[in-house]
């Protein structure tokens, strides 16, 4: 399993948020999210947005904490990254 989580640096709704991704498959990502009570509404095309307070629980469950640049690099390398231009609309 290779589920990655970055640092919670994205502000929204009065909280800081991190990204949860897989560098293998979306199926792996969805299975990890389901097993760890990450709401499906948090999924955004190639990642889940997760609040800062969920990080300890997700890391304990096996998510590997990496920096944001490393997370994006590995997501691109996996072929799962949805480019910003394709996120519009």
Number of C-alpha atoms within 10 A of each C-alpha: 13 15 22 26 27 22 17 20 14 14 12 9 6 6 12 16 22 22 25 27 31 26 22 17 17 15 10 16 23 19 11 22 20 12 10 13 10 20 13 12 8 15 18 12 13 17 22 23 21 22 19 17 13 15 21 11 11 22 14 9 13 14 21 18 18 13 13 17 10 14 23 18 13 18 21 14 12 13 11 18 17 14 11 7 7 8 9 6 4
